[in-house]
Amino acid sequence: MTRSRGYHSYRGRTPKWKAALAVVLVLVILGAVGFMVLQEHIVYDGTGTPHLRLPQQETEDTGNAPEEEEPVEVVIQEPEGPQEVHAFSLPAQALTQQTVEAALAQPQAECNAVAVTLKDDAGLVYFDAAGAVSGTVRTEEDTTAALATLTGQEDLYTVARISCFHDPKAANAEVESMGLKNTGGYIFYDGNNSQWLDPAKPEARQYLTGIIREAAELGFDEILLTDVSYPTEGKLNKIAYGEGDRQAQLGEFLAEVRLALEGCDVMLSVELPETAVLNGSEENSGASLAQFAPHVDRLYAVTASDRTTALSALTAAAEGTPDFVAELSAYDPEVKGSWLLLAS
């Protein structure tokens, strides 16, 4: 039986360009998917350059990562205060090599320091001070060398003691510019028939400041100022006080001294009456704990052993928290803190 001829669906080959296009589309799709997957594993170094880190590498890196170190505790030490001073005093006189060697050969009980008077309350100066009033310097031939020997001791702390406004020599030599006068216009005599410099006069303060600076340049570790005051004996109502508050004037003097000592590696201290520390001030002398303390590193006071604790606490509570040094007539092992044995 013969089949009739008719029309049937075309089943010829697909053109080549269509096959190529299909392959390209598949590759584009695979590339996009691959890029999205790899994007999660791309890391950048410090220069911004990309790097591929595979999951296996991330696992290994994580497994080999060093353990976190415990935080290090940082301890900031507070600056230490002045070292405790346990000092003995040498007599107020010109030093010689012999007196220095004798003092060093016989160390005092528990002492690590020595106090030397460079200017006393008679107005005498015991070193070659260029600025001293004529006729006031008292030295021996080897005084300069003796002072150098003393200050050159590495294991010995040295204190230079300088009397300030109780100075009859300078007061009488320069009455108008430096001397403390009475209300009649003449030099004032205190209850001991002695004379003083006037803290209100700039020339008097400059004179003392110059000597203090010269003393600091000798190499002492500390300058101790005494007689930073007005007289407390005699006809005090006859004193011609300068304008301004006496306590403030003396405080300004200490500020001037501190300024003059800039550049010198030296501590500054001042001696106060015991009553000025206990009561905060003393009217006649002009001594004031509040006015003096901010300008000095240490405060000294002549006292008895059983009062040193109270005086030390009051000093530490003052502005600047200076160290307190008890000036004692004899060594007492029960006294805590700093002390100075006065020369007999």
C-alpha positions in Angstrom: 0.0 0.0 0.0 1.3 3.3 -1.1 1.5 6.0 1.6 0.3 9.5 0.5 2.8 12.2 0.6 2.1 15.2 2.9 3.7 18.0 4.9 5.6 17.0 8.2 7.4 19.2 11.0 10.9 20.3 10.0 13.7 18.5 11.9 16.8 20.0 10.4 20.0 21.0 12.3 20.2 24.1 14.6 22.3 27.0 13.2 25.8 27.3 14.7 25.5 30.9 15.8 22.6 29.9 18.1 24.6 27.2 19.7 27.5 29.5 20.3 25.3 32.1 21.9 23.8 29.5 24.2 27.3 28.5 25.3 28.3 32.1 26.0 25.2 32.7 28.1 25.9 29.6 30.2 29.4 30.7 30.7 28.3 34.2 31.7 25.9 32.8 34.2 28.5 30.5 35.7 31.0 33.3 35.9 28.5 35.6 37.7 27.7 32.8 40.2 31.4 32.0 40.7 32.2 35.7 41.3 29.5 36.0 43.9 30.8 33.0 45.7 34.4 34.1 45.6 33.6 37.6 46.7 32.9 36.2 50.2 36.5 35.0 50.3 38.4 38.0 49.0 40.5 39.9 51.6 42.5 43.0 51.3 46.0 43.6 52.7 47.3 46.9 54.2 48.1 48.3 50.7 44.6 47.6 49.4 45.7 44.7 47.2 43.0 41.9 47.1 43.8 38.3 47.9 41.8 35.1 47.7 41.4 33.2 51.0 39.8 29.8 50.5 37.6 28.3 53.3 40.3 25.8 54.1 42.9 28.6 54.6 40.4 30.4 56.9 40.0 27.3 59.0 43.7 26.8 59.2 44.4 30.4 60.0 41.7 30.4 62.7 43.1 27.2 64.2 46.6 28.6 64.3 45.7 32.1 65.5 47.6 33.0 68.7 45.7 33.2 71.9 44.7 36.7 73.1 47.2 38.0 75.7 45.9 39.1 79.0 45.8 42.9 79.3 48.9 44.3 80.9 48.3 46.4 84.0 50.0 49.7 83.8 51.1 51.2 87.1 51.8 54.9 87.2 54.0 55.8 90.1 53.3 59.1 91.9 56.3 61.4 92.1 58.1 60.9 95.3 58.2 63.7 97.8 61.4 65.1 99.4 63.6 62.5 101.1 63.6 62.5 104.8 66.3 64.7 106.3 68.1 63.7 109.4 70.6 66.5 109.8 73.1 67.8 112.3 74.3 71.4 112.4 77.8 72.8 112.3 78.7 75.9 114.4 78.1 79.3 112.8 81.7 80.1 111.7 83.9 80.1 108.6 84.5 76.5 107.6 88.0 75.1 107.0 89.2 71.8 105.6 90.0 70.7 109.1 86.5 71.4 110.5 84.9 69.7 107.6 87.1 66.6 107.8 86.5 66.4 111.5 82.7 66.6 111.0 82.8 63.9 108.3 85.0 61.6 110.4 82.5 61.6 113.3 79.1 60.9 111.8 76.2 62.0 114.0 73.6 59.5 115.3 71.4 58.4 112.4 72.2 61.5 110.3 72.3 61.7 106.5 72.6 65.5 106.2 74.4 68.5 107.5 73.3 72.1 107.9 75.9 74.9 107.5 75.3 78.6 108.4 76.3 80.8 105.5 74.8 84.0 107.0 73.9 84.5 110.6 71.5 86.9 112.4 74.5 89.3 113.2 74.7 90.0 109.5 78.0 88.1 109.0 78.5 86.1 105.8 80.7 82.9 105.9 81.5 82.5 102.2 82.9 84.7 99.5 79.7 86.4 98.6 80.3 89.2 96.0 77.1 91.0 96.9 77.6 91.1 100.7 77.8 94.5 102.5 81.4 95.6 102.9 83.1 94.2 106.0 80.6 91.4 106.6 82.4 88.5 105.0 84.2 86.1 107.3 86.2 83.4 105.7 89.5 81.5 106.1 92.1 80.8 103.4 90.6 77.4 102.6 86.9 78.1 103.2 85.9 77.9 99.5 87.7 74.5 99.2 86.1 73.3 102.5 82.7 74.1 101.2 83.4 72.3 97.9 84.6 69.3 99.9 81.4 69.3 101.9 79.0 69.7 99.0 80.9 67.2 97.0 80.0 64.3 99.3 77.6 62.1 97.3 76.1 60.4 100.3 75.6 63.5 102.4 72.7 66.0 101.9 73.8 69.6 102.5 71.7 72.5 103.8 72.8 76.1 103.6 71.3 78.1 106.5 70.8 81.9 105.7 69.4 84.5 108.1 67.4 87.1 106.2 65.8 90.3 107.7 67.5 90.2 111.1 70.7 91.8 109.8 72.2 94.7 111.8 75.2 95.0 109.6 73.3 95.7 106.4 70.6 97.7 108.2 73.1 100.2 109.6 75.1 100.3 106.4 72.1 101.2 104.2 69.5 102.8 106.6 67.6 104.7 104.0 67.3 102.1 101.3 67.2 98.9 103.4 67.0 99.6 107.2 63.8 99.1 109.2 63.0 102.5 110.8 60.9 103.8 113.7 58.2 106.3 113.5 60.7 109.1 114.2 62.6 108.3 111.0 65.6 106.7 112.7 66.9 103.1 112.6 64.7 100.8 114.8 66.2 99.0 117.8 64.5 95.8 118.9 64.4 94.5 122.5 68.0 93.1 122.2 69.3 96.4 120.9 69.7 94.9 117.4 68.6 96.2 114.0 66.6 94.7 111.0 66.2 95.1 107.3 62.8 96.3 106.2 60.8 93.6 104.2 58.8 96.3 102.5 61.8 97.9 100.8 62.7 96.4 97.4 66.5 97.1 97.9 66.5 95.0 101.1 64.8 92.0 99.4 67.1 92.3 96.4 70.2 92.3 98.7 69.1 89.1 100.3 68.0 87.5 97.1 71.4 88.1 95.6 73.2 86.4 98.5 70.8 83.5 98.4 71.4 83.0 94.7 75.2 83.0 95.3 74.8 80.4 98.1 72.8 78.1 95.8 75.5 78.2 93.2 78.0 76.7 95.7 76.3 73.3 95.2 74.1 72.9 98.3 71.1 70.6 98.0 68.8 72.9 100.0 68.6 76.6 101.1 67.0 77.1 104.5 65.9 80.7 105.2 65.5 81.9 108.8 64.3 85.3 110.2 61.9 85.8 107.3 59.9 88.1 109.6 59.6 91.4 111.4 60.9 91.9 114.9 58.9 90.5 117.7 60.6 92.1 120.7 61.0 95.7 121.7 58.7 98.7 121.2 56.8 97.2 118.2 54.3 100.0 118.2 57.2 102.4 117.2 58.0 100.5 114.0 57.4 102.4 110.8 55.7 99.5 108.9 55.6 99.9 105.1 52.3 99.9 103.2 50.6 96.6 102.7 50.0 93.5 104.7 53.1 92.2 106.5 52.3 88.5 105.8 51.7 89.2 102.1 55.0 91.2 101.9 57.0 88.2 103.3 55.1 85.8 101.1 56.1 88.0 98.1 59.7 87.9 99.2 59.7 84.1 99.2 58.1 84.1 95.7 61.0 86.4 94.5 63.5 84.1 96.0 61.9 81.1 94.3 62.1 83.0 91.0 65.7 83.9 91.6 66.6 80.3 92.1 65.3 79.1 88.7 67.9 77.1 87.0 69.5 76.0 90.3 69.1 72.4 91.3 68.2 73.3 94.9 65.3 73.0 97.3 64.0 76.0 99.1 62.9 75.9 102.8 61.9 78.4 105.4 61.8 78.4 109.2 58.6 79.5 111.0 57.9 80.1 114.7 56.1 77.0 116.1 53.1 79.2 117.0 52.7 80.3 113.4 52.4 76.7 112.4 50.0 75.8 115.2 47.8 78.9 114.8 48.3 79.5 111.1 50.0 82.8 111.5 51.7 85.2 113.9 50.7 88.8 113.9 53.8 90.5 115.1 56.4 88.6 113.0 54.2 88.4 109.9 54.9 84.7 109.6 52.1 82.8 107.9 51.6 79.2 107.1 49.2 80.0 104.2 51.5 82.7 102.7 54.8 80.7 103.1 53.8 77.1 102.3 53.1 77.6 98.5 56.6 78.9 97.8 58.8 76.3 99.6 59.6 72.6 99.7 60.0 72.3 103.4 59.0 74.2 106.6 61.2 74.1 109.7 60.2 75.0 113.3 62.0 74.8 116.6 59.9 72.5 118.7 59.8 69.6 121.2 59.7 65.9 120.3 56.1 65.4 121.5 54.7 68.1 119.2 56.3 67.0 115.9 53.4 64.8 114.8 50.8 67.6 115.1 53.1 70.2 113.4 53.8 67.7 110.6 50.1 67.2 110.0 49.3 70.9 109.9 52.1 71.5 107.4 51.1 68.7 105.2 47.5 70.1 105.0 48.8 73.5 103.8 48.9 74.5 100.1 51.8 72.8 98.4 52.0 70.2 101.1 55.6 71.0 102.1 57.6 68.5 104.2 58.0 69.4 107.9 61.3 69.4 109.6 61.5 69.5 113.4 64.4 71.5 114.8 65.4 69.7 118.0 68.0 70.3 120.7 68.8 66.6 121.1 68.4 63.4 119.1 65.2 61.5 119.9 64.7 58.1 118.2 61.0 58.3 118.7 60.6 61.3 116.4 59.3 60.3 112.9 59.9 62.1 109.7 62.6 64.8 109.1 64.5 66.5 111.8 67.5 68.8 112.3 69.7 68.8 115.4 70.6 72.4 116.4 74.2 73.2 117.2 74.8 73.5 120.9 
